[in-house]
């Protein structure tokens, strides 16, 4: 009993802090407000205390955190880069943050998804060719390049089989992407790219898909409770009429990817889970020292898009598009599910969703947890919420 009391006391001493978002109370930024709400939800699930932003908590408290006198639990706005940097903050392992820590900046971007166009091609420090070797069968045909010449070579190879999608590795939510149909369009796109940015971050060139279906596969662990999920994403129109991320619906199970693979999903969803699992394990094996408490993998399936006289591939391609090792659009649903599993130890599976609705007067269903509702200075009126759903047999 004394040990249990001590564990509870230690948990209550722990402070949840935001990292990378000192202005978390800025009501005009949906990212800041959402991140703060996520941190509060994590504190409630774990039995910790929300303490605001790490950057504004004072030098004395930061020093205490590093000495583990007052251990902090971090909710970073992005993947933490640098093992030494993480250790300096007091982040020693996955139990110390919601997200991930990687040894090099490129590891947290789309850049790692594909291999180089040729052996010895330009690549950043820490590049691991073994990752592409492990994942070549569970990603779409594509390359990552760090020079215009390599990008031109990679693009022309891919154009032989259809349309090619160019993706900025650091882009989120579909931003920083364009599709080219021929060599002239490829050259124009590459000419418009900043050389320094290209050499620093690279550019991903990948087979484009016709009407793809995308699954979200992921895993979270907070205060020793682990859950894994598979679900689908929805698109919506933003206040300018452009298609953007509109939310996710997730089937969440208690445990790891093995428990997720035991679910009665249809074959394509199970293939998405297997692909994400291979990608996940390859990253941990190829980039020593990294650790994760939240991971999300977007997996798409569809026919290769034809173009420039090329007939579309009749066979469906399936591959992991990218990873997210930080708070993401689906995190509200992830935490709603985790809280339900925590409250009901006998429960093995739940369904949860997030929704992002643009415009004034959005209706929020009863029981939903609102993460943002207001006027964002950049995107306009927006409502974001998470909801625990009835389990309709969990058909992902």
C-alpha positions in Angstrom: 0.0 0.0 0.0 2.8 2.4 0.8 4.3 1.8 -2.7 1.0 2.5 -4.4 0.6 5.7 -2.4 4.1 6.8 -3.4 3.3 6.1 -7.1 0.2 8.2 -6.8 2.1 11.0 -5.1 4.8 11.0 -7.7 2.2 11.2 -10.5 0.5 14.2 -8.8 3.9 15.9 -8.6 4.4 15.6 -12.4 3.7 18.7 -14.4 2.5 18.6 -18.0 4.1 21.4 -20.0 3.8 22.6 -23.6 7.1 22.9 -25.5 7.4 25.1 -28.6 4.2 27.0 -27.9 4.9 29.7 -25.3 1.8 31.7 -26.5 -0.6 28.8 -25.9 -3.3 31.2 -24.6 -3.4 33.0 -28.0 -7.1 32.8 -28.8 -6.4 33.7 -32.4 -4.3 30.6 -33.1 -6.2 27.3 -33.3 -2.9 25.4 -33.2 -1.9 26.9 -29.9 -5.3 26.6 -28.3 -5.7 23.0 -29.5 -2.2 22.0 -28.2 -3.0 23.4 -24.8 -6.3 21.5 -24.7 -4.5 18.3 -25.7 -2.0 18.9 -22.9 -4.9 19.4 -20.4 -6.5 16.2 -21.6 -3.3 14.3 -21.2 -2.9 15.6 -17.7 -6.4 14.4 -16.8 -5.9 10.9 -18.2 -2.5 10.5 -16.5 -3.4 12.1 -13.2 -0.8 14.9 -13.7 -1.1 18.7 -13.4 -1.1 21.1 -16.4 1.5 23.8 -15.8 1.5 25.9 -19.0 4.4 26.5 -21.3 7.9 25.2 -20.4 9.5 28.3 -22.0 7.7 30.6 -19.5 7.8 28.4 -16.4 11.0 30.1 -15.1 14.6 29.2 -15.0 14.4 27.8 -11.5 11.7 25.3 -12.4 13.5 24.3 -15.6 16.6 23.6 -13.6 14.5 21.5 -11.2 13.1 19.6 -14.1 16.6 18.7 -15.4 17.5 17.5 -11.9 14.3 15.4 -11.8 13.2 17.2 -8.6 10.0 18.3 -10.3 9.8 16.0 -13.4 8.0 17.5 -16.3 5.9 15.7 -18.9 6.3 17.4 -22.3 3.7 18.0 -25.0 5.9 19.4 -27.8 4.4 21.2 -30.8 6.7 19.2 -33.1 8.9 16.1 -33.0 11.9 16.8 -30.7 15.1 16.8 -32.7 18.4 15.8 -31.1 19.0 13.2 -28.4 21.3 15.5 -26.5 18.8 18.3 -26.7 16.0 16.0 -25.4 18.2 14.9 -22.5 19.0 18.5 -21.7 15.3 19.2 -21.3 14.9 16.2 -19.0 13.3 13.9 -21.7 14.9 10.5 -21.1 12.4 8.2 -22.7 8.9 7.7 -24.1 7.4 8.1 -20.6 8.5 11.8 -20.6 6.6 13.2 -23.5 3.7 12.9 -25.9 5.3 12.5 -29.3 8.8 11.4 -30.3 12.5 12.2 -30.2 14.7 11.6 -33.3 18.4 11.9 -33.8 18.3 14.1 -37.0 15.8 16.6 -38.3 15.1 14.8 -41.6 14.0 11.7 -39.7 10.8 13.5 -38.6 9.8 14.4 -42.2 8.6 12.7 -45.3 12.2 12.5 -46.5 12.8 9.1 -44.9 9.9 7.4 -46.7 11.9 6.8 -49.9 15.4 5.9 -50.9 17.9 7.9 -53.0 17.8 7.9 -56.8 21.3 6.3 -57.0 24.0 5.0 -54.6 26.1 7.8 -53.4 23.5 10.5 -54.2 23.5 13.6 -52.0 22.0 13.0 -48.6 22.2 14.6 -45.1 24.3 13.4 -42.2 22.7 10.4 -40.6 21.0 9.1 -43.7 20.3 5.3 -43.5 19.9 3.5 -46.8 18.8 0.4 -44.8 15.5 2.1 -44.0 14.5 2.2 -47.7 15.6 -1.4 -48.1 13.3 -2.5 -45.3 10.3 -0.5 -46.5 10.6 -0.7 -50.3 7.6 -3.1 -50.5 5.3 -1.0 -48.2 5.7 2.5 -49.8 4.7 3.8 -53.1 7.3 4.0 -55.9 9.3 7.1 -55.3 12.6 8.8 -54.4 13.9 11.4 -52.0 16.5 13.8 -53.5 18.6 16.7 -52.2 19.7 18.3 -55.5 17.9 19.6 -58.6 19.8 17.2 -60.8 18.9 14.2 -58.7 15.3 15.3 -58.6 15.2 15.7 -62.4 16.6 12.2 -62.8 14.1 10.7 -60.3 11.2 12.5 -61.8 11.9 11.4 -65.3 12.2 7.8 -64.2 8.8 8.0 -62.4 7.1 9.8 -65.3 7.6 6.8 -67.5 4.7 5.2 -65.6 2.4 8.1 -65.0 1.8 11.3 -63.0 4.3 12.2 -60.3 3.6 14.0 -57.1 6.3 16.3 -55.7 6.1 16.8 -51.9 8.0 19.2 -49.6 9.2 16.9 -46.8 8.1 19.4 -44.1 4.7 20.2 -45.5 1.6 19.2 -43.4 -2.0 18.7 -44.3 -1.3 18.3 -48.0 0.4 21.7 -48.3 3.6 22.0 -50.3 2.6 19.4 -52.9 2.1 19.5 -56.7 1.5 17.0 -59.5 3.5 17.0 -62.8 2.5 15.2 -66.0 5.7 15.6 -68.1 9.3 16.5 -68.1 8.7 20.2 -68.9 6.3 20.6 -65.9 8.8 18.8 -63.7 11.6 21.2 -64.8 9.4 24.2 -64.1 8.5 22.9 -60.7 12.2 22.3 -59.8 13.3 25.6 -61.1 10.9 27.3 -58.7 12.5 25.6 -55.7 15.0 27.4 -53.4 18.3 25.6 -53.8 19.3 25.9 -50.1 15.9 24.6 -49.0 16.2 21.7 -51.4 19.7 20.8 -50.2 18.6 21.1 -46.5 15.3 19.4 -46.5 15.1 17.6 -49.9 12.1 16.9 -52.1 10.0 13.7 -52.3 8.9 12.5 -55.7 6.3 9.8 -55.6 3.8 8.0 -57.8 0.5 9.8 -57.9 -2.7 7.9 -57.2 -6.2 8.1 -58.7 -8.9 8.6 -56.0 -6.8 7.1 -53.2 -8.3 5.9 -49.9 -6.2 6.8 -46.9 -6.0 5.1 -43.6 -4.6 6.4 -40.3 -2.7 3.8 -38.3 -1.1 4.7 -35.0 -0.3 4.1 -31.4 -0.2 6.1 -28.2 1.0 5.4 -24.7 0.3 7.7 -21.7 1.1 6.8 -18.1 1.6 3.1 -19.0 -1.7 2.7 -20.9 -1.1 1.8 -24.6 -3.6 1.8 -27.4 -3.4 1.3 -31.1 -5.8 2.2 -33.9 -6.8 2.1 -37.5 -9.2 4.6 -39.1 -10.0 6.8 -42.0 -9.7 10.4 -42.8 -12.3 12.9 -44.2 -11.8 16.0 -46.3 -13.8 19.2 -45.9 -13.7 22.6 -47.5 -12.0 25.5 -45.7 -13.2 29.1 -45.7 -11.7 29.6 -49.1 -13.4 26.6 -50.6 -10.2 24.5 -50.7 -10.2 20.8 -49.7 -8.4 20.3 -46.4 -8.3 17.7 -43.6 -11.7 17.5 -42.0 -11.2 14.8 -39.3 -10.7 11.1 -38.6 -12.7 8.2 -37.3 -10.6 5.7 -35.4 -11.2 2.1 -34.2 -9.0 2.0 -31.1 -7.9 -1.2 -29.3 -6.1 -1.7 -26.0 -2.5 -2.8 -26.6 -0.1 -2.8 -29.5 -0.1 -3.4 -33.2 -0.5 -7.1 -32.7 -3.9 -6.6 -31.0 -4.9 -4.3 -33.9 -4.0 -6.9 -36.4 -6.4 -9.4 -34.6 -9.4 -7.1 -35.3 -12.0 -8.1 -38.0 -11.0 -5.4 -40.4 -11.4 -5.9 -44.1 -8.3 -7.1 -46.0 -7.2 -3.6 -47.3 -7.3 -2.1 -43.8 -5.3 -5.0 -42.4 -2.7 -4.5 -45.2 -2.5 -0.8 -44.1 -1.8 -1.9 -40.5 0.9 -4.3 -41.6 2.5 -1.7 -43.7 2.5 0.9 -40.9 4.0 -1.7 -38.5 6.9 -2.5 -40.9 7.6 1.2 -41.3 7.4 1.8 -37.5 9.8 -1.0 -36.7 12.2 -0.1 -39.5 12.5 3.5 -38.2 13.3 2.3 -34.7 15.9 -0.1 -36.0 17.6 2.2 -38.4 17.8 5.4 -36.3 19.2 4.3 -33.0 18.3 6.3 -29.9 14.9 7.5 -31.1 11.8 6.8 -29.0 8.1 7.4 -29.4 5.0 7.6 -27.3 2.7 8.8 -30.1 3.0 7.7 -33.7 0.7 8.0 -36.7 1.1 6.7 -40.2 -0.9 7.7 -43.3 -1.3 4.7 -45.6 -2.9 5.2 -49.0 -4.3 2.8 -51.7 -5.3 3.5 -55.2 -4.4 3.0 -58.9 -1.4 4.8 -60.3 -2.5 7.9 -62.1 -1.8 7.9 -65.8 -0.7 11.0 -67.7 1.0 12.1 -70.9 -0.3 9.2 -72.8 0.6 6.7 -70.1 -2.2 4.3 -69.2 -3.1 4.2 -65.5 -1.9 1.0 -63.7 -4.8 -1.4 -63.3 -3.3 -2.8 -60.1 -3.9 -1.1 -56.8 -0.9 0.3 -55.1 -0.7 0.6 -51.3 1.9 2.4 -49.3 2.8 4.4 -46.3 2.9 8.1 -47.3 4.3 9.7 -44.2 4.7 9.5 -40.4 3.8 11.8 -37.6 5.6 11.6 -34.3 3.9 14.5 -32.5 0.5 15.8 -31.7 -1.7 15.5 -34.8 -5.1 16.1 -36.2 -6.4 12.7 -34.8 -5.0 13.2 -31.3 -8.3 14.4 -29.8 -9.9 11.1 -30.9 -6.9 9.2 -29.6 -7.2 10.7 -26.1 -11.0 10.3 -26.0 -10.5 6.6 -26.7 -7.6 6.3 -24.2 -9.8 7.9 -21.5 -12.6 5.5 -22.2 -10.3 2.5 -22.0 -8.9 3.8 -18.8 -12.3 4.3 -17.3 -13.5 0.8 -18.3 -10.7 -1.8 -17.8 -12.9 -4.5 -19.2 -13.2 -2.7 -22.5 -11.0 -3.8 -25.3 -12.1 -1.6 -28.2 -13.7 1.8 -28.8 -14.4 4.1 -31.7 -13.7 7.8 -31.5 -13.6 10.7 -34.0 -12.4 14.2 -34.6 -14.0 16.8 -36.7 -12.8 20.2 -38.1 -15.6 22.4 -39.4 -15.0 25.7 -41.1 -17.4 28.6 -41.0 -19.7 30.3 -38.4 -22.4 28.4 -36.5 -21.0 24.9 -36.6 -23.1 22.4 -34.7 -21.3 20.4 -32.0 -23.0 17.1 -31.0 -23.8 16.4 -27.3 -20.9 14.8 -25.5 -18.2 16.2 -27.8 -15.1 17.7 -26.3 -14.3 21.0 -28.0 -10.6 21.8 -28.7 -11.1 25.0 -30.6 -14.1 27.2 -31.5 -13.5 30.7 -32.7 -11.9 32.9 -35.3 -8.4 31.9 -36.2 -6.4 34.8 -37.6 -5.2 32.8 -40.6 -8.0 30.4 -41.5 -11.0 32.2 -40.2 -14.0 30.6 -38.3 -13.2 27.1 -37.2 -14.6 24.5 -34.8 -12.6 21.4 -33.7 -13.9 18.7 -31.5 -13.5 15.0 -30.5 -16.3 12.5 -29.8 -16.6 9.0 -28.5 -18.7 7.1 -31.1 -20.9 4.0 -30.9 -18.8 1.0 -32.0 -20.3 -0.1 -35.3 -18.3 -3.3 -35.3 -15.1 -1.2 -35.9 -15.0 -1.7 -39.7 -12.0 0.4 -40.6 
